[in-house]
């Protein structure tokens, strides 16, 4: 490996986590913890203990045990026993502070009843928090309140401007709701109004049956994306790996080519999140389009000991000023820590190896690591 100076630099560089959710704040049972270690299954696990026998389960026992004063590779039983002796909020405090993250960019579009919000994450972690507004959540709130769907275009624009005054970016979950193989050109105001009318009718029908009608209309989602793009705030896309509600093959970012080629999109930073197993396709898009950026957030934790290979693949085509760090952690605060821990491990192993082989100078390596760890996020999101 490289000399001590480079690993020490990687170990102590402060991170900006540019896409994350809140950690648990309320105590819960072991089943909740185990189920939170599975991203793909949308139902309770039939055998929750199987979550420990995965890359993420092994990584938690290897890297998080020490934070709870346990030996490396503590058994699952010992790990849970020790964890359950502490209040959930204390676990969240310990893990988030150990992550070495100065700023958390939090997607506030999820139900946060059991999770720390913006203020709670700041207090627990000792870091700063910044809001990412979810476009579909804005639309779902608006459709319940608007009296005349014909005014949806103006009302949505006004609502989004209000909500983003203190936010640093926006996000879409188009991947979950429809996939990318759609016509994502800017719809006409008349088409938007008609789509809003249909959706509002469906919303009221579903509400009468106690069902929430999530936004799945591509016309309205495309309108939201183009409205956000006109504001020139960074626009995040969930890409690839997620729960089984999405059709994985339809989340290949190459389906976004026509959208990215649109002249009105060129000045808007497009942030491709997670990307696995399409990290190479995402790297190509970052290479081909000035305004496209990538990360491998969610996949870091779930690939565990294999994450160095994932990190190495992102370093193939993507320009280094276009790669960012994120964890996409949600729920157990082990995930907020583990994403940072595995990223540091991978950078030390992969980039340190290139230094040892003489392919990279240590000076260049330090500069590039600093870019990915925090400087790219500071620049793109205009953080203080």
C-alpha positions as CSV (number, residue, x, y, z in Angstrom):
1,X,0.0,0.0,0.0
2,X,0.9,3.6,-0.2
3,X,2.9,5.2,2.6
4,X,1.1,6.3,5.8
5,X,0.5,9.8,4.6
6,X,-2.1,9.0,2.0
7,X,-4.1,6.5,4.1
8,X,-4.1,9.1,6.9
9,X,-5.3,11.8,4.5
10,X,-8.2,9.5,3.3
11,X,-9.1,8.6,6.9
12,X,-9.4,12.2,8.0
13,X,-10.9,14.0,5.0
14,X,-14.3,15.4,5.9
15,X,-17.1,14.2,3.7
16,X,-20.2,15.8,2.3
17,X,-23.0,13.1,2.0
18,X,-25.0,14.6,-0.9
19,X,-27.9,12.2,-0.7
20,X,-29.1,10.7,2.6
21,X,-32.2,10.2,4.8
22,X,-32.7,10.4,8.5
23,X,-31.5,7.8,11.0
24,X,-33.9,6.0,13.4
25,X,-34.7,8.0,16.6
26,X,-37.2,5.7,18.3
27,X,-36.3,2.3,19.7
28,X,-37.4,-0.7,17.8
29,X,-37.1,-4.5,17.8
30,X,-34.5,-6.7,16.1
31,X,-36.8,-7.5,13.3
32,X,-37.0,-3.8,12.3
33,X,-33.2,-3.6,12.2
34,X,-32.8,-6.8,10.2
35,X,-35.4,-5.8,7.6
36,X,-33.7,-2.5,7.2
37,X,-30.6,-4.4,5.9
38,X,-32.6,-5.6,2.9
39,X,-33.2,-3.0,0.2
40,X,-35.0,-5.0,-2.4
41,X,-37.7,-6.9,-0.6
42,X,-40.8,-4.7,0.1
43,X,-42.4,-7.3,2.4
44,X,-41.2,-8.4,5.9
45,X,-38.5,-10.9,5.6
46,X,-39.6,-14.5,6.2
47,X,-36.3,-15.2,7.9
48,X,-35.1,-11.9,9.2
49,X,-31.9,-13.4,10.6
50,X,-30.7,-14.0,7.0
51,X,-29.9,-10.3,6.8
52,X,-26.8,-10.9,8.9
53,X,-25.6,-13.4,6.3
54,X,-25.1,-10.8,3.6
55,X,-22.3,-8.5,2.6
56,X,-23.9,-5.6,4.5
57,X,-24.6,-7.8,7.5
58,X,-21.0,-8.9,7.7
59,X,-19.7,-5.4,7.1
60,X,-21.7,-4.1,10.0
61,X,-20.3,-6.7,12.4
62,X,-16.8,-6.0,11.1
63,X,-16.8,-2.2,11.0
64,X,-19.5,-1.1,13.4
65,X,-18.8,-3.4,16.3
66,X,-15.9,-1.2,17.6
67,X,-18.1,1.8,17.9
68,X,-20.3,-0.2,20.3
69,X,-17.3,-1.4,22.3
70,X,-17.4,-4.9,20.8
71,X,-14.6,-6.8,19.1
72,X,-14.3,-7.1,15.4
73,X,-16.7,-9.6,13.8
74,X,-18.8,-9.8,17.0
75,X,-21.5,-12.4,16.6
76,X,-24.9,-11.2,15.4
77,X,-26.4,-12.2,18.8
78,X,-23.7,-10.2,20.7
79,X,-24.0,-7.3,18.3
80,X,-27.8,-7.0,18.8
81,X,-27.5,-7.6,22.6
82,X,-25.1,-4.7,22.9
83,X,-27.0,-2.5,20.5
84,X,-30.3,-3.0,22.4
85,X,-28.7,-1.9,25.6
86,X,-28.4,1.6,24.1
87,X,-31.2,3.9,23.2
88,X,-31.7,4.2,19.4
89,X,-30.9,7.9,19.5
90,X,-27.6,7.1,21.2
91,X,-26.7,4.6,18.5
92,X,-27.6,7.2,15.9
93,X,-25.4,9.8,17.7
94,X,-22.4,7.4,17.9
95,X,-22.6,6.2,14.3
96,X,-23.2,9.5,12.6
97,X,-20.5,11.3,14.5
98,X,-18.0,8.5,13.7
99,X,-18.7,8.9,10.0
100,X,-16.7,12.0,9.6
101,X,-19.4,13.8,7.6
102,X,-19.6,17.6,7.9
103,X,-22.8,18.1,5.8
104,X,-25.8,15.9,5.1
105,X,-28.1,16.6,2.1
106,X,-31.4,15.1,3.3
107,X,-34.2,14.0,1.0
108,X,-37.2,15.1,3.0
109,X,-39.8,13.3,0.7
110,X,-40.1,10.2,2.8
111,X,-42.3,9.5,5.8
112,X,-40.2,10.7,8.7
113,X,-42.3,9.6,11.7
114,X,-39.7,7.1,12.9
115,X,-36.7,9.0,11.6
116,X,-34.6,12.0,12.5
117,X,-35.6,15.1,10.5
118,X,-33.3,17.9,9.5
119,X,-32.8,19.4,13.0
120,X,-32.6,15.9,14.6
121,X,-29.8,14.8,12.2
122,X,-27.9,18.0,12.9
123,X,-28.1,17.5,16.6
124,X,-27.2,13.8,16.6
125,X,-24.3,14.1,14.1
126,X,-22.9,17.5,15.0
127,X,-22.9,18.3,11.3
128,X,-24.9,20.7,9.1
129,X,-28.0,19.6,7.2
130,X,-29.4,20.8,3.9
131,X,-32.7,20.0,2.3
132,X,-33.4,18.1,-1.0
133,X,-37.0,18.6,-2.1
134,X,-38.7,15.6,-3.6
135,X,-40.8,16.5,-6.7
136,X,-43.4,13.8,-6.4
137,X,-44.1,14.8,-2.8
138,X,-44.7,18.4,-3.9
139,X,-47.2,17.2,-6.5
140,X,-48.9,14.8,-4.2
141,X,-49.5,17.5,-1.7
142,X,-50.7,20.0,-4.3
143,X,-53.2,17.6,-6.0
144,X,-55.1,17.3,-2.7
145,X,-55.4,21.0,-2.2
146,X,-55.8,22.6,-5.6
147,X,-59.4,23.5,-6.4
148,X,-59.1,23.7,-10.2
149,X,-56.6,21.3,-12.0
150,X,-56.5,23.8,-14.9
151,X,-54.2,25.9,-12.7
152,X,-51.8,23.0,-11.9
153,X,-48.9,24.4,-14.0
154,X,-48.8,27.8,-12.2
155,X,-49.6,26.3,-8.8
156,X,-46.9,23.7,-9.0
157,X,-44.3,26.3,-10.1
158,X,-45.2,28.6,-7.2
159,X,-45.2,25.8,-4.7
160,X,-41.8,24.5,-5.9
161,X,-40.3,28.0,-5.7
162,X,-41.5,28.4,-2.2
163,X,-40.3,25.0,-1.0
164,X,-36.8,25.4,-2.6
165,X,-36.0,28.9,-1.1
166,X,-34.0,27.2,1.6
167,X,-33.3,23.9,-0.2
168,X,-30.1,23.1,-2.2
169,X,-31.6,20.7,-4.7
170,X,-34.5,18.6,-5.8
171,X,-35.0,14.9,-6.5
172,X,-37.3,12.7,-8.6
173,X,-38.2,9.0,-8.1
174,X,-39.2,8.6,-11.7
175,X,-37.3,5.3,-11.6
176,X,-39.8,3.8,-9.1
177,X,-43.0,5.4,-10.6
178,X,-42.6,4.8,-14.3
179,X,-39.0,4.0,-15.3
180,X,-36.8,6.0,-17.7
181,X,-38.1,4.5,-21.0
182,X,-40.6,7.3,-21.4
183,X,-41.2,10.5,-23.4
184,X,-39.7,13.0,-21.0
185,X,-39.9,16.0,-23.2
186,X,-41.6,19.1,-21.7
187,X,-45.4,18.6,-21.9
188,X,-47.8,21.4,-23.0
189,X,-49.7,23.3,-20.3
190,X,-52.9,21.7,-21.8
191,X,-51.5,18.2,-21.4
192,X,-50.5,18.9,-17.9
193,X,-53.9,20.3,-16.9
194,X,-55.7,17.3,-18.4
195,X,-53.3,14.9,-16.6
196,X,-53.8,16.8,-13.3
197,X,-57.6,16.5,-13.8
198,X,-57.4,12.7,-14.3
199,X,-55.1,12.3,-11.4
200,X,-57.2,14.4,-9.0
201,X,-60.3,12.3,-9.9
202,X,-58.3,9.1,-9.2
203,X,-56.9,10.6,-6.0
204,X,-60.4,11.2,-4.6
205,X,-61.6,7.8,-5.7
206,X,-58.6,6.1,-3.9
207,X,-58.9,8.3,-0.9
208,X,-62.5,7.2,-0.4
209,X,-61.2,3.7,-0.2
210,X,-58.5,4.7,2.2
211,X,-55.8,4.3,-0.4
212,X,-53.1,6.9,-1.4
213,X,-52.8,7.4,-5.1
214,X,-49.1,8.0,-5.7
215,X,-48.1,10.0,-8.6
216,X,-47.4,7.7,-11.6
217,X,-48.4,9.9,-14.5
218,X,-45.4,10.5,-16.7
219,X,-46.8,13.8,-18.0
220,X,-46.9,15.3,-14.5
221,X,-43.5,13.9,-13.6
222,X,-41.9,15.3,-16.7
223,X,-43.6,18.6,-16.0
224,X,-42.1,18.6,-12.5
225,X,-38.6,17.7,-13.8
226,X,-38.7,20.5,-16.4
227,X,-40.0,23.0,-13.9
228,X,-37.2,22.1,-11.6
229,X,-34.6,22.2,-14.4
230,X,-35.7,25.8,-15.2
231,X,-34.7,26.8,-11.7
232,X,-31.1,25.4,-12.3
233,X,-31.0,23.7,-9.0
234,X,-29.3,20.2,-9.0
235,X,-31.8,17.6,-10.0
236,X,-31.2,14.1,-8.5
237,X,-32.4,10.9,-10.1
238,X,-32.6,7.6,-8.3
239,X,-30.9,5.2,-10.8
240,X,-30.7,1.4,-10.6
241,X,-30.7,-0.6,-7.4
242,X,-33.7,-0.2,-5.2
243,X,-36.6,-2.1,-3.9
244,X,-38.6,-4.4,-6.2
245,X,-41.3,-1.9,-6.9
246,X,-39.1,-0.6,-9.7
247,X,-38.4,-2.5,-12.9
248,X,-34.6,-2.5,-12.7
249,X,-34.0,-2.8,-16.5
250,X,-36.0,0.4,-17.0
251,X,-33.8,2.4,-14.7
252,X,-30.7,2.2,-17.0
253,X,-29.6,5.8,-17.2
254,X,-29.0,5.5,-21.0
255,X,-32.8,5.8,-21.3
256,X,-32.3,9.4,-20.2
257,X,-30.3,10.3,-23.3
258,X,-33.1,12.2,-25.1
259,X,-33.8,14.1,-21.9
260,X,-30.2,15.0,-21.4
261,X,-29.9,16.2,-25.0
262,X,-32.7,18.7,-24.5
263,X,-31.2,22.3,-24.8
264,X,-33.2,23.4,-21.7
265,X,-31.6,20.8,-19.6
266,X,-28.0,21.6,-20.4
267,X,-27.5,24.2,-17.7
268,X,-29.0,22.1,-14.9
269,X,-26.8,19.8,-12.9
270,X,-28.2,16.2,-13.2
271,X,-27.2,14.0,-10.3
272,X,-27.4,10.3,-11.0
273,X,-27.6,8.5,-7.7
274,X,-26.5,5.0,-6.8
275,X,-26.3,3.7,-10.4
276,X,-25.6,0.1,-9.6
277,X,-25.5,-2.1,-11.7
278,X,-25.3,0.7,-14.3
279,X,-22.3,2.5,-12.9
280,X,-20.4,2.2,-16.2
281,X,-23.3,3.6,-18.2
282,X,-23.6,6.4,-15.7
283,X,-19.9,7.0,-16.0
284,X,-20.2,7.3,-19.7
285,X,-23.0,9.9,-19.3
286,X,-20.8,11.9,-16.9
287,X,-18.1,11.7,-19.5
288,X,-20.4,12.8,-22.4
289,X,-22.5,15.5,-20.8
290,X,-21.0,18.5,-19.0
291,X,-23.9,18.7,-16.5
292,X,-24.1,15.0,-15.5
293,X,-22.7,13.8,-12.1
294,X,-22.7,10.4,-10.5
295,X,-22.3,8.6,-7.2
296,X,-22.6,4.9,-6.1
297,X,-24.2,5.7,-2.7
298,X,-26.7,3.0,-1.9
299,X,-24.6,0.2,-3.5
300,X,-21.6,0.9,-1.3
301,X,-23.2,-0.5,1.9
302,X,-24.9,-3.4,0.2
303,X,-21.8,-4.6,-1.7
304,X,-19.6,-4.6,1.5
305,X,-16.3,-6.2,1.0
306,X,-16.8,-6.0,-2.8
307,X,-17.2,-2.2,-2.7
308,X,-13.6,-1.5,-3.8
309,X,-14.4,-3.0,-7.2
310,X,-17.5,-0.8,-7.5
311,X,-15.5,2.3,-6.6
312,X,-12.8,1.3,-9.1
313,X,-15.4,1.0,-11.9
314,X,-16.7,4.5,-11.3
315,X,-13.1,5.8,-11.8
316,X,-13.0,4.4,-15.3
317,X,-14.7,7.0,-17.6
318,X,-16.3,9.6,-15.3
319,X,-14.2,12.8,-14.9
320,X,-13.2,13.1,-11.3
321,X,-14.9,16.5,-10.9
322,X,-18.2,14.7,-11.7
323,X,-18.1,12.1,-9.0
324,X,-19.6,12.7,-5.5
325,X,-19.9,10.8,-2.2
326,X,-23.2,9.6,-0.7
327,X,-24.5,6.9,1.5
328,X,-28.2,7.0,0.9
329,X,-28.5,5.8,4.5
330,X,-32.0,5.4,5.9
331,X,-33.0,4.0,9.2
332,X,-30.2,2.2,11.2
333,X,-27.4,4.7,11.7
334,X,-24.9,2.0,11.0
335,X,-25.6,2.7,7.4
336,X,-24.7,6.4,7.8
337,X,-21.4,5.3,9.2
338,X,-20.8,2.3,7.1
339,X,-21.1,4.1,3.8
340,X,-18.3,6.5,4.9
341,X,-16.2,3.7,6.3
342,X,-16.4,1.5,3.2
343,X,-15.8,4.5,0.9
344,X,-12.6,5.3,2.8
345,X,-11.5,1.7,2.7
346,X,-12.1,1.5,-1.0
347,X,-10.3,4.7,-1.8
348,X,-7.3,3.7,0.2
349,X,-7.1,0.3,-1.4
350,X,-7.9,1.3,-5.0
351,X,-6.2,4.7,-5.3
352,X,-3.4,3.6,-2.9
353,X,-2.7,0.8,-5.2
354,X,-2.4,3.1,-8.2
355,X,0.1,5.2,-6.2
356,X,2.1,2.2,-5.4
357,X,2.2,1.1,-9.0
358,X,3.4,4.5,-10.1
359,X,0.2,5.2,-12.1
360,X,-0.8,8.2,-9.9
361,X,1.2,10.6,-8.0
362,X,0.2,11.1,-4.3
363,X,-0.3,14.8,-5.0
364,X,-2.8,14.0,-7.8
365,X,-4.5,11.4,-5.6
366,X,-5.0,13.8,-2.7
367,X,-6.5,16.4,-5.0
368,X,-8.9,14.0,-6.6
369,X,-10.0,12.5,-3.3
370,X,-10.7,16.0,-1.9
371,X,-12.8,16.7,-5.0
372,X,-15.0,13.6,-4.5
373,X,-15.1,13.7,-0.8
374,X,-16.5,17.2,-0.6
375,X,-15.4,19.9,-3.0
376,X,-17.5,18.7,-5.9
377,X,-20.6,18.7,-3.7
378,X,-19.8,22.2,-2.4
379,X,-19.5,23.5,-5.9
380,X,-22.5,21.9,-7.4
381,X,-24.9,22.6,-4.5
382,X,-23.4,26.0,-3.8
383,X,-22.8,25.0,-0.1
384,X,-21.2,27.5,2.3
